[in-house]
């Protein structure tokens, strides 16, 4: 591919198979600016789960002083079983009982998510991708979910233009770190909340 490539074009490419694949764990896109200050010379856009149904979060990795709690949550693997899990596999969320096991893949296997998956960035996006890939949602609902993800992605592309310019003119390194860390956490939390809302809408019929 010759010439300049926009971030939007790269994200569309990442959605295509085999780059967009349900077994993806995480993906990172890096853009390098050799002439920039060392802390601003690398921009990272990161995502977890299937790229086809995702949102990439931007940031300067050299300025990240911490990461959002949803990235730090370690979870045991998803349990895969051919037998329908019993009612004991319910869990409590927002005062309402939900069932882990509403999804089956092409082999008729149930995916039972571990307790706390809905607080995990990676776990939430993987659950959403499974719901879209194997949950047989109505076509209109699946399109709407992807549209909402795409809208948030475009919002982050637009925000990054302003945020990167704001950081570039900030002379204090500690303040740069604070701004970048805070904004990355905000975007990550927002993206995870959207993914969880879409999952609950697709699987349980809740209104986002």
MOZIFEN-V696048 format. One record per residue. N is the residue number from 1. OMEGA is omega as a letter, one per 30 degrees, with the letter a starting at -180 (999 if undefined). Layout:
n=N omega=OMEGA
n=N omega=OMEGA
This chain:
n=1 omega=a
n=2 omega=l
n=3 omega=a
n=4 omega=l
n=5 omega=a
n=6 omega=l
n=7 omega=l
n=8 omega=l
n=9 omega=l
n=10 omega=a
n=11 omega=l
n=12 omega=l
n=13 omega=a
n=14 omega=l
n=15 omega=a
n=16 omega=l
n=17 omega=g
n=18 omega=l
n=19 omega=l
n=20 omega=a
n=21 omega=a
n=22 omega=l
n=23 omega=l
n=24 omega=l
n=25 omega=l
n=26 omega=a
n=27 omega=a
n=28 omega=l
n=29 omega=a
n=30 omega=l
n=31 omega=a
n=32 omega=a
n=33 omega=a
n=34 omega=a
n=35 omega=a
n=36 omega=l
n=37 omega=a
n=38 omega=a
n=39 omega=a
n=40 omega=a
n=41 omega=l
n=42 omega=l
n=43 omega=a
n=44 omega=l
n=45 omega=a
n=46 omega=l
n=47 omega=l
n=48 omega=a
n=49 omega=a
n=50 omega=l
n=51 omega=a
n=52 omega=a
n=53 omega=a
n=54 omega=l
n=55 omega=l
n=56 omega=a
n=57 omega=a
n=58 omega=l
n=59 omega=l
n=60 omega=a
n=61 omega=l
n=62 omega=a
n=63 omega=a
n=64 omega=l
n=65 omega=a
n=66 omega=l
n=67 omega=a
n=68 omega=a
n=69 omega=a
n=70 omega=l
n=71 omega=a
n=72 omega=a
n=73 omega=l
n=74 omega=a
n=75 omega=l
n=76 omega=a
n=77 omega=l
n=78 omega=l
n=79 omega=l
n=80 omega=a
n=81 omega=l
n=82 omega=l
n=83 omega=l
n=84 omega=a
n=85 omega=a
n=86 omega=a
n=87 omega=l
n=88 omega=a
n=89 omega=l
n=90 omega=l
n=91 omega=a
n=92 omega=l
n=93 omega=a
n=94 omega=l
n=95 omega=a
n=96 omega=l
n=97 omega=l
n=98 omega=l
n=99 omega=l
n=100 omega=a
n=101 omega=l
n=102 omega=a
n=103 omega=l
n=104 omega=l
n=105 omega=a
n=106 omega=l
n=107 omega=a
n=108 omega=l
n=109 omega=l
n=110 omega=l
n=111 omega=a
n=112 omega=a
n=113 omega=a
n=114 omega=l
n=115 omega=l
n=116 omega=a
n=117 omega=a
n=118 omega=l
n=119 omega=a
n=120 omega=l
n=121 omega=a
n=122 omega=a
n=123 omega=a
n=124 omega=a
n=125 omega=l
n=126 omega=l
n=127 omega=l
n=128 omega=l
n=129 omega=l
n=130 omega=l
n=131 omega=a
n=132 omega=a
n=133 omega=a
n=134 omega=a
n=135 omega=a
n=136 omega=l
n=137 omega=l
n=138 omega=a
n=139 omega=a
n=140 omega=l
n=141 omega=l
n=142 omega=l
n=143 omega=a
n=144 omega=l
n=145 omega=l
n=146 omega=l
n=147 omega=l
n=148 omega=l
n=149 omega=l
n=150 omega=l
n=151 omega=l
n=152 omega=l
n=153 omega=l
n=154 omega=l
n=155 omega=l
n=156 omega=l
n=157 omega=l
n=158 omega=a
n=159 omega=a
n=160 omega=l
n=161 omega=a
n=162 omega=a
n=163 omega=a
n=164 omega=l
n=165 omega=l
n=166 omega=a
n=167 omega=a
n=168 omega=a
n=169 omega=l
n=170 omega=a
n=171 omega=a
n=172 omega=a
n=173 omega=a
n=174 omega=l
n=175 omega=l
n=176 omega=l
n=177 omega=a
n=178 omega=l
n=179 omega=a
n=180 omega=a
n=181 omega=a
n=182 omega=a
n=183 omega=l
n=184 omega=l
n=185 omega=a
n=186 omega=a
n=187 omega=l
n=188 omega=l
n=189 omega=l
n=190 omega=a
n=191 omega=l
n=192 omega=l
n=193 omega=l
n=194 omega=a
n=195 omega=l
n=196 omega=l
n=197 omega=l
n=198 omega=l
n=199 omega=a
n=200 omega=l
n=201 omega=a
n=202 omega=a
n=203 omega=a
n=204 omega=l
n=205 omega=l
n=206 omega=l
n=207 omega=a
n=208 omega=999
